[in-house]
Amino acid sequence: TGSVRALVGQINSTSAGFRSFNYATQSSRSPGSTIKPLAVYSPAVAAGWSINKELDNSTTTYGNYTVNNYA
């Protein structure tokens, strides 16, 4: 339905200044992995990639730096 069915937060009852502050709805957090569908997956799909595309997993060198991918 798209509506919020439950919400878990914490009201800081020990500090008078923060008694009305709800950690679940008012605290700032980094987006973490929740931003990946917009920042990573959407551009890949727009570029024609699919979930069936196999990526090159070989060792690559950039200048003096070598990247080793392990399976």
N, C-alpha and C positions, 0 to 999 in steps of 0.2 A: 504493500500500500504506500510505501515511502514515508510513513509516519514513524516517529520514535515511540517504541513500545516500552522501553525501560531505560533508566539512566542511573548510574551509580556515581556518586560524588562524595565529597567530604566537606563538611562545614567546620572551619577552625573555630572551635568554641573556647579556646584558651586565650585568644587575643581579641580584645574588644574591637580593635580596628578592622579585623577580618571576619567578624561574625556573619556578615552578609555576603562574604566572598564564597562562591561555589566553585570548587576545583574542577568539577566535571565540565562546566560551561564557560568559565571565565579565565582559566589559566592559559597561558601561551605555551604551545608545544610545537616542535618541529614536525613537518608532515611525514618524515620517515618514508616507509615503503608505500604509504597510501597515495603518494604522488606519482608512483611509477606508471600506472595506467595512462596518465596524461602526459608525463614528461618523457617516457621511454617507449611504451608499447604503441601509443597512438601514432607517433611519427614513423615508427617502423612499419606499421600496417599501411600508412599513407605512402610509404616508399615502395610498397609492393611486397614486403616480407610477409611470410606466413609462419605458422607454428611448425610447419614441416621443413623449414629452411635449416640446413645444417651449416653451422659456422666453422670457419677455418680454425683449427685448434693447434696449428703448428707453431714452433718456436719462431719468434720474430725479433729482429734487432733494430733499435732506433739509436743511431750514433754509437755511443759506448754502452748503452743499456740493452740487455737481452731479456726478453719476456719469455718465461717458460710456463706453458700451460700443462697442468697435470690432469690426467683423467682419473 
